[in-house]
Amino acid sequence: MEKSPGQGASNQRSAMMFIILMGIVSLFADMTHEGARSVTGPFMALLGANATVVGMVAGFGELVGYLLRLPAGFMADRTGRYWAVTILGYIINMAAVPLLALAGRWELAAFLIILERAGKAIRNPARDAMLSHATLKVGRGWGFGLHEAMDQIGAMLGPLIVAGVLYFKGTYQTGFAILLIPAVLTICVLLAAWRLYPHPRELERAAPELKTKGLSRVYWLYLAAMALTAAGYADFPLIGYHFQKASTVSTDWIPVFYAVAMGVDAVAALFFGRWFDRKGLSVLMVSVLISAFFAPLVFFGGFYGSLAGMALWGVGMGAQESIMRAAIAGMVSSNKRGTAYGVFNTGYGVFWFVGSALMGIFYDFSIPALVAFSMVTQFVSMALLSQVKRMSKPVS
């Protein structure tokens, strides 16, 4: 039986409400863990950790945060318990942050920092798989773009909350304790979303499942393209280190530059997400081309050149976090999306980690080599994306 226009509009409203609810969850969650991450380095130093330990903990935490996504996504698909996996991940993710307020030794702080990354790894593939069902009704790009924009609002607010605590002479521990509030709100909204939408898959139109033995060739080519983009994308800690060392941006302005990038990220996610729904993968190619020029501006430019570079860096982050996830939903059948997101995020994260390490090495020997590496990987990624576009056939 065909659905009436009224039923279709109702389903679209339900899909949008689910996306907004999950966006609110991400807003509060990012407020919590990004607020903590903005000061975990100096906090560990205060507890007696040296620079090597801080760097190793941060790097290992990120690696764990991506490697665990593969088994987490597979487990969600295998069991079909997407909500259970998502809720478990969020509980671990959110509990680790306020517990930092009780850490009296850097070893305990390091454990909690890595645990927080592990929780995020567990939740993301299952959550993105559920979101993919809702985004079909409103537009893949727009749905993921809206979610990313709300996510980044939280990423801006969290560090500002902690900065406010420190400005009024509070301690790091006080800041972590205050972050218990958004952490609790995260779980409350998440549980409300679960109660209201226990079966998010019903938000997607029923369609015959694609019968395949594994992930498609176009999916793997797409992963290769985006892995190259990740490898050539400099982490902000390296960029901030350069600003301070080269004295192109004063210490007080470095957090402002990061805030500008996060603001651009949110706007870009909405803009490119909506554009993706109309033009497809061509939009991702445009975003990669634009953001590829962040490296020469950031590492060769002065104050205003660096600011422009950070804006382009934010464009790339926003487009990647919205379009990148949206495109996967159109390449993989619905019963394999948890696995697809898990595999993709793991590969993307490993290449990001390797690329970041290489660029750190390049920086010590030759900044022009770092810039060349960054730009070449982006351009090769564009060539692969062009091939993906030619091969792509959306699946249900």
Residue, then its C-alpha position, 0 to 999 in steps of 0.5 A: m500500500e502506498k503511503s499518503p503525502g501526510q504519512g510521508a511528511s510525518n515520517q520525514r518529521s520523525a526522521m528530522m526529530f531523531i537527527i536533532l535528538m542525536g545532535i543534542v546528544s552529540l552537542f552535550a557529549d562534545m561539550t564534555h569530552e572536548g572541554a576535558r581534552s582542551v586541558t588534559g595536557p597541562f593537567m597531566a603535566l601538573l600531576g608530574a607527567n613529562a612531554t613524552v608521556v603526554g604525547m604518547v598518551a594522547g597518540f595512543g588514546e587516538l589510536v585506540g579510539y579508532l581501532l576499536r571502531l572495527p569490532a564495535g561496528f561488526m558487533a552492532d551489525r552481528t547482534g542488531r543491538y545498535w542501541a545497546v552498543t551506542i548506550l554502552g559507548y556513551i556511558i563509558n565516554m561520559a563517565a571517564v571525564p568527571l572521574l578525572a576530577l578524582a585523579g591524583r596521579w598521572e597514571l590514573a589520568a592517562f587511563l581515564i583519557i584512554l578510556e574516554r577515547a575507547g568509549k567514543a570508539i564503541r559508540n560511533p559506528a552504531r550511532d552513525a548506522m542508526l543516523s543513516h536510516a533517518t538521513l535518507k528521509v531528509g537528505r544524507g548530506w543535510g542530515f549528517g551535516l546538521h548532526e556535525a554542526m550541533d556536534q561542533i557547537g558543543a566542541m566550542l562550548g566545552p573548552l569555553i566552560v573550562a576556560g571560564v572555570l580557570y579564569f575565575k581561579g578554579t582548578y582543573q579538577t573543578g572544571f572536570a567536575i562541572l563537566l559532569i552536568p553535560a555528561v549527565l544531560t548526554i545520557c538523559v537525552l540519549l535514553a529519551a531518544w532510545r525510548l522514542y525511537p527504539h527501531p531507527r531502521e524503520l525510518e528508512r524506506a523498506a527496500p530489498e537488501l543488497k546481497t553481497k558477500g562483503l563490502s563493495r570495490v567502490y567502498w574500498l576505493y572510497l576508503a583509500a581516497m579518504a585515508l589519503t585525505a586524513a594522512g595529509y591533514a595536520d593535527f591542530p596540536l602541530i599547527g598550534y606548536h608551529f604558531q608558537k614556535a614561529s611566533t606568527v600567532s601569539t599564545d593568547w590568540i591560538p585558542v581563538f584561531y581554533a575556535v574560528a576553525m570550529g565555527v567554520d567547521a559547523v557552517a561548512a558541515l551544513f553548507f556542504g551537506r545540503w550541496f551534497d544532496r544536490k550534486g553528490l560526490s563532486v561536492l566532496m572533491v570541491s571541499v578537498l580542493i579548497s581545504a588542500f590550501f590550508a597547509p601553505l597558508v598555515f605554515f608559510g603565512g603570517f597572522y592573517g594568512s594563518l587565520a585564512g589557513m585555519a578557516l580552510w582547515g575548518v572547511g575541510m573538517g566540516a565537509q569531511e565529518s558530514i559528507m564523508r559519513a553521508a556518502i558511506a550510507g549510499m554505498v552500503s546496504s543497511n544491514k552492513r552499515g555498522t561494519a562499514y562505518g567501523v572499518f572506515n573509521t578504523g582505516y581513516g584513523v590509522f592513516w590520520f595517525v601515520g600521517s600526523a607522525l610523518m608530518g611531525i618528522f617532516y616539520d623537524f627537517s623541512i616545513p616545505a616537505l611537510v606542506a608538499f606532503s599535505m597537498v600531494t595527498q589531498f590531490v591524489s585523494m581527489a583523483l581517487l574520488s573522481q574514480v569513485k564518482r564514476m563507479s558509484k551506484p547508490v544502494s538501499 
